């Protein structure tokens, strides 16, 4: 079938054969298909959707467009987590070493931030010397020796997704459940996993605004992941409020280290432990979730996860002495300004989208793919919903490049907060599991 016939068939809502889908993906990856035809094809999928079999064919064709990581036989299960992204979502940083300390292998291939959503690689690049681009052989070697690695996608992994995503980004075809499913799963399948936990966010700063939307995406990925031989489970988590008390690349690394030291914000610890517990149960390494949570919390409290983190950093080229030095002087930002409450009461809202926009505009995120990220700017000391504040108490502290930017951001962040007279019910972080 020619691509034109395939576009017409999809436009009319007809199904495509696995061979047709495979050849479209292979031809586009090899630059044999013009962008305008691929854009029309993606738009037809956006409106018509894909049947289960087509979604599977697309996902597998994308996975097979490049290298699939190959690991030696080993009793330690290969696992990973994927988050659909949010503000202050730094869970990958403590989770990968925590999982390694629990006897898993974690080939965590991560991405960069775009728009208001932070990216794991941008956070890690604020660590002196840390290398996020490694050849596949080195990725496998670090996973086998340390137990975890957090790197970017290599040139040879899932090139089809890189090209298709770039086109979707500029053709209005990102918010399509079958296309998102294929994009996320093709990358995870290229890691050759035994089990995957998907943190599907919903809320003001999430890709999926409502719980219902998040549930639909989670169901699609969980079902197809399982069909493709990966034990896949999803949790649906609240992204109306930033996770933790810090947003911004370096500030999030600092908070992740606190979590690895058994301290730090409760919600960050809760979600990190929950992801680990789900994977422990999925792979039969814990009898039930409660036992899994206990095992994971112990590894954070006794320093085992922190030791793995330091091993991973060293294996990925980080200068540990310079990192420790940077951690110890990070309480002195270049320019800081506090936003304070103008009244006493209970914090009833700290809007994640507003906080994300402010961090991006301070230079901590990307307005376009080519923007250069400032690793040091951001927000910390965020007050959280449910907390009592007095007049003059700090709601947030801005870290900026200069005093006037800090002051402007501190004024702007007031709009993220609502203070009420009555106590509120603190929002539940992990709302549902999709199995
Ligand atoms: N994240 C991805 O990796 N792909 C998508 O399509 C959307 C979010």
Boltz pocket constraint, residues with backbone or C-beta under 6 A from the ligand:
constraints:
  - pocket:
      binder: B
      contacts: [[A, 84], [A, 165], [A, 174], [A, 179], [A, 180], [A, 181], [A, 183], [A, 184]]
      max_distance: 6.0
